[in-house]
Each structure stands twice: as C-alpha cells, then as structure tokens.
Amino acid sequence: VLKNMINVGFKPDLVTYTTLLSLYTKTKDTIKSEQVLNNMINAGFKPNLVTLNTLLSLYTKTGDTIKSEQVLENMINAGIKPDLVTFTTLLSLYTKTENTIKSEQVLNNMINAGF
C-alpha cells in the first residue's frame, strides 16, 4: 500500500504511517506493521504516543510480551509518557497471559501516574 501511495506522488506523513500501522495491527500482521514502522523512521519521522500505543496493541493482540515490553521501554526512553491507553493495553496483555504480578505492577503504575 505504501509503495503504491509513493508511486502516485503521495508523500506520507506521521499520520499516514500510523494509520497504516493501525490497519496492519487490526489484521495482526507483525511483518507489515514492522515494515511500516521502519519506513516511517527511515523517512525521518519519530514514533509518537499514538504510534507506539498502536504498536503495543499489535503485540498485545499477538501475545508477544517481550516486544510489548520493548515498546514500553522505548516509549519511556524517548521521553514519551504512557497514557491510559498504554496502561489498559498492557493490563489486557498481562491478563491475557495470566501474569498476575505484571498486572498488579501496571495497576500500581496507573495509580502512581494519576489514573
């Protein structure tokens, strides 16, 4: 999709990349999602909170705890403050994977963040 857009002269922006990422997240296509993310970064765009929450949602849907935690770590390292969507997505992941300890940590982090 992205190549076709570029071939017809459309210059994607951060919103375009995030929208494509969301599309592939809905179909749980990690390969295309990661390609979109890499293309976005190579085009000079930095992922924002919405982009990272979308990526986090992808890895939650696929049950990939390791990549989900990497997204959270990257978010924090980039100075992006997790929001309610971030916390509820993580809570969904840890509930899905029956990780009570991590679920409680997320709840505590939510409280500490004022949610």
C-alpha positions in Angstrom: 0.0 0.0 0.0 2.7 2.4 1.0 4.7 1.8 -2.2 1.6 2.5 -4.3 1.0 5.7 -2.5 4.5 6.9 -3.0 4.5 5.8 -6.7 1.5 8.1 -7.4 3.2 11.0 -5.8 1.6 10.9 -2.3 4.1 11.9 0.4 3.2 10.1 3.6 3.4 11.9 6.9 3.3 10.6 10.5 -0.5 10.3 10.5 -0.3 8.2 7.3 2.3 5.9 8.7 0.3 5.5 12.0 -2.9 4.8 10.1 -1.2 2.1 8.0 0.3 0.7 11.2 -3.2 0.6 12.7 -4.5 -1.2 9.6 -1.9 -4.0 9.9 -2.4 -4.1 13.7 -6.1 -5.0 13.1 -5.1 -7.9 10.9 -2.3 -8.9 13.4 0.3 -8.6 10.6 3.5 -8.0 12.5 5.7 -8.2 9.5 3.9 -5.4 7.6 3.5 -3.4 10.8 7.2 -3.5 11.5 7.9 -2.6 7.8 5.7 0.4 8.1 7.4 1.4 11.3 10.9 1.1 9.8 9.8 3.0 6.7 8.4 5.8 8.9 11.7 6.0 10.9 13.7 5.9 7.7 11.6 8.8 6.3 12.6 10.9 9.3 9.5 10.6 11.5 9.7 9.7 15.1 7.0 7.5 16.6 4.7 9.4 18.9 2.4 8.2 21.7 -0.4 7.1 19.3 2.1 5.3 17.0 3.7 3.4 20.0 0.3 2.6 21.5 -0.8 1.2 18.2 2.4 -1.0 18.1 1.8 -2.0 21.7 -1.7 -3.1 20.7 -0.3 -5.2 17.9 2.0 -7.1 20.2 -0.8 -7.4 22.8 -3.1 -9.0 20.2 -0.4 -11.4 19.2 0.5 -12.2 22.8 4.1 -11.0 22.4 5.0 -9.9 25.9 8.7 -9.3 25.1 8.0 -6.9 22.2 5.3 -5.2 24.2 7.7 -4.5 27.0 10.3 -3.3 24.5 7.7 -0.8 23.1 7.1 0.5 26.6 10.8 0.8 27.3 11.4 2.6 24.0 8.4 4.9 24.9 9.9 5.8 28.2 13.4 6.2 26.9 12.1 8.6 24.2 10.5 10.7 27.0 7.0 9.8 26.0 4.7 9.5 29.0 2.5 6.4 28.9 -1.2 7.3 29.0 -4.4 5.5 29.9 -4.4 3.6 26.6 -0.9 2.4 27.2 -1.7 1.1 30.7 -5.0 -0.6 29.7 -3.3 -2.2 26.7 -0.6 -3.6 29.0 -3.2 -4.7 31.5 -5.0 -6.5 28.7 -1.8 -8.3 27.7 -0.9 -9.4 31.2 -4.5 -10.5 31.9 -4.5 -12.5 28.6 -1.2 -14.1 29.5 -2.4 -14.7 33.2 0.5 -12.8 34.6 -0.9 -11.5 37.9 2.3 -10.0 39.1 2.7 -7.8 36.0 -1.0 -6.9 36.1 -0.6 -5.6 39.6 2.5 -3.6 38.6 0.6 -2.0 35.8 -2.3 -1.1 38.1 0.2 0.4 40.6 1.9 2.4 37.8 -1.5 3.6 36.7 -2.3 4.9 40.2 1.1 6.5 40.5 0.6 8.2 37.2 -2.7 9.7 38.4 -5.1 7.5 36.6 
